[in-house]
């Protein structure tokens, strides 16, 4: 049972035109809908995932989410089907490129602040709508934001979204090869294994804004352990450190969105949207980093220190006891 289709192959009433790309868990094709006479995208699981309960649940949930969402800034979910005992999704075909590809073309190293805000405001609006339906995206990153040839932007890929309103049994993603998100854009609480709420999406939007406005993400450690430890233990460096010409009010909005502790971020996407669209009402301030949270490395150091201290105290105690016994014997 294989999910790879050659051009010209017909799946139900969709004729495969070409392979568009492949991720860690799915393969997408450009296809022609023989009924509507429109080009569409077909999304299939990779071959080694076909038939698994987790991937079935994932595609079923993504289909449910697609039916709930009808927003102009979200890629439209058109249909859901099954071919050769495998689930597949039918999505709107978009003409343009991802925001990641747009970033690659930036010659100045970062995007103009007005353009960054123009692109991200509709995404925030789309997420306000998604959150109102109990849907947390959980994988917001430049690769999942699509800039159309018209200049408009679309939010894509709800594959690992959390649907809080469902009564369906949820499978874990342990059976899938992909992580439950992209660590660079994941909030600290999600890196700790928590499901996350809409403040996790607020954090991810803040990281994308940070990257657009200064040309880098808050944490860029090469070593994965160091990256995760720093991400979970430290507040990000001020964006003004990398782009001192940035508006202090915009810097304030970005830094509040990416606070390490969820309760110190914007409580809702609507709050972030309001400040991002009303910068004149924002009071500039510097967000001083919180004391480092005791991550794995710090706890390890404390445990080692405690052990060393305990050993020293035992040595002293035995020494005093030996001296006491020696004096008593005399």
N, C-alpha and C positions, 0 to 999 in steps of 0.2 A: 504494500500500500504506500504510494508515494504522492507527495503534494506538488511535485515539479511538473509543469505543463509546458509543452512546446508551443510556439506561436501557431495559431490556426486551430488549436484544440478547442472544443466547445465544452463548457461546463454549464449544464442547464441551458439557459438562454443567453449565456455570455460567451463570446468568442475571444480567446486569449490573443492579444496583439504582441505583447513583449513583457519581459521581466523588468520591473522597475527597481527592485532592490530587495535586500535580505537583511534581517536583523538577527538577534541572538535567539529569537523564538518564533519568528514568522517570515513569510515570503510574500511579496506583494507584486501584483501584475496589473498592467494596463489591459483593459478588456473593452469590447464593444457589446453594449446591451442590444440584442437583436429585437427587443420589444420597443424600447424607448428610442432606439437609434442614437444613443449617447455613449460617450466614453466614460467608463467607471473604473474604480480600483477594486480588485479582488484581493483579500487578505487571507492567507492560509497558514496554519501552523507548519513548522518544519517537520520533515519526515519522521524523525525519532520521537516526536511528541504526539503523533497522531494516535488517537485511541486512549490517551491518558485522561484520568478523571479530572486532574487539575487543569489541563488545557481546555477540556470541554467546558468546565466551569468558567474559565477565564473568557472564552469566546461567548458563552451564553450571557455572562454578566455584561460584557462589552456591548452585546446586542441589546440587552435591556436598557443600558445607559443611553445608547444611541436613540432608542425610542422615546426616552424621557426628554432628551435635549433637542430643542429647536431654536437655535440662536444663530444669527447671521455670521458670527465670528467663530463658530465651531464647525469643523468639517462635518458635513451631513452624512448620517448613516442611512443608506438607502434600502438595504435588504440584508437578510441573513439566510443562509442555505446550508445544505449538506450534500457533499459529493463523495462517493466511495467511502461512506461512513466517517467523513471528516467535516467538521464545522468550517464554514468560511463566512466572511463578512463582505458586504458590498458597500463601498464608500464613494463619496463624491471625488471626482478627479479634479485636482487643483493645478493650475498653470502658474508656474513661478519657481521659487527656490526656498529652501529653509532659511531661517534667520542665521543659522551657523554659516551657511554659504555667503550670506550678506556680510557677516563679520569678517570672513576671509578676505573680502574685497576692500575692507577699510584701509586706506593708505595712512591715515593719521594715527592709527593704533586704537582709536575708539570712535564711537558714534557721536554725532552732534546731539546735544541734550534735547533739543526740540523734536528731532526725529525719533529719538529713543522713547520719549514720552508719547509721541503720536502713535508709535507701534504698540506700546504696552497698555495704553488706556483701554482699547477695545478688548484686549486679552483679560484685563481685570474685570471688565463688564461681563465677559463671557463666564468667568469664574464665579462672579456674584450669582449669576443665573444657575450655574452648576451647583453651587453650595446650597442655594435655595431648594434644590431638588434632593439634597442629602448626598451629593456626589463630590468626593475629594479626588482631584486628578492624580496627585502624588508622583508625577513624572514630568514636571514642567522644566523645559530646557530648550536652548536654541534649536535643537534638532526637531522638536515637536511644535515649533512655531513656524508657520509657513507664510511667506510674503508673496502675495499674488503679483502678477505682471501689472495689475492696476494700482498697486501700492497698498492695497488692503492686506490685512493679516488674518490668519486663521489658526485656531488651536486644534491640534490633532492628538490622536493616540490616547484613548482612555483604557488601554489594555490592562493596566495595573491599578486602575481607579478603585476607590473604596465607595461602595454604594451602601450608605448607612441605613437606608429605609427598607432594604430587602429582608425578607424572612427566609430566603433560600440559605441552605447550609453553605458556608464558605469554606473552600479548600485552601490550604496554605500554598505558597509558591515554592515549597521545598522541592517539588518534583520538576520544576522548570530550571533551565540552565541560567537564566538571567536573574540578576538581583532584583529586589523589589524597589527599584528606583536607580537613579544615577547618583552615587555618593557626593559628587561635587555640588549638587543642587538639593541634596536631602537635608532636612533640618536635623539638628542634633538628637532630638527625641526619636526621630525615625531611625537614625543610625543606631540608637539603643534598642531597636526592635519594637517600638511602639507603633500602633496603627497611624497615629497622627490625626489631627482635625484640620479645619480650614487654615489654621495658623501655619501648618506645614506648607500649604500652597502659598501663603503670604511670604514665607521665608524663601521659597524657590523663586518667586517673582522678584524679590529683593536681590537675590544672587544674579539673576539675569540682568536686571537693571545695573547692578554693580559692574558686571562684565561689559555691558554696552557702553557705559559711561567712562570706564577707565582702561578697558582693554585686557583685563585679567579678572580672575575670580578671587574671592577673599582668601582661600587657602589653596596653595599649589605645591604642597609637599610631594616629592617623588615617591617616597616610601609610604606604602599603604597604611602601615601601623601608625607612623608619625602623623599622617594626614588625618586619619580617623580620630586619633587621640587629641590633636590640636583642634579639630573641628568640634569635638564634643566638650573640650575643656576651656577653650579660649573664645572670647568675642573677636569678630573679624577686625582687622586693621581699618582705620578710617579711610573711606574712599578718597578723601581730600589728600591723603598721603600720595596717591597715585595721580590724581587730577586736581591740583590745587586751584584751578580756574573754575571748577564746578560751583554752581550756585549753592550757597550754604543751606538754603531751604530744601533744595533737591537732595543734597547730601544727607540732611536730617531725615528725610522720608526714607531713603535707601537704608540708612544705618538702623533706623527703628524697625524696619521690616526684617532685618537679619540678626536681631538680637538672639543670643544663645538661648535664653530662657523664654519659652512661649508666652508667658504672661506679660513680658516686657515688649512684645511685638504689638503690631496692630491686632486688635481682637478679631476683626473680620476683614474680609476682602473689600467690603463696602467702605470701611474706614480708610484703608489704603487708597482706594480709588478716589475718595473725596480729597485727601491731601495731595495726591499726585495731580489732580485736576484743579486744585485751588492752592497752588504754592504760595500765593500772596497772603494766605491765611495761616501759613505754617510759621511757627516761631523757631528760628535757627537755634540749635544747641549742639553741643558736643556730647556724644554718648560715651561716657567714660567706661572702660571695660570693667566688668564685674571681676571679683577675685577668681582666679582659676578654679574651676570645678575639679574635684579630685577624681581624675580619670584613672585608668588602669595603671599608668606609669607612676602616678603620684601615690596611689594606694600601695603599689609594690615597694616604693621607696620608704613609705611609712612603716610597712610591715617589716622590711629589712632593718630599719632603724630600731624598731621595737624589739626585734630579736637580738640585735647587738647590745642594746641597753639591758635587756633581761640577762644575757650572758654575763655582761660586766657586773651587774648587781649580784648574780650568783657567785662569781669569782670573789667579789669583795666579801660576801656573806661567808663563804667557805674559809676565806682568809681570816676573818674575825673569829670564826668558830675555832679554827685551828690554834689561833693565838690564845684564845680563852682556855682551851683544853690543855695547852702547853703550860700556861701559868697555873692552872688548877693542879696539874700533875706535880709541879714543883712544890 
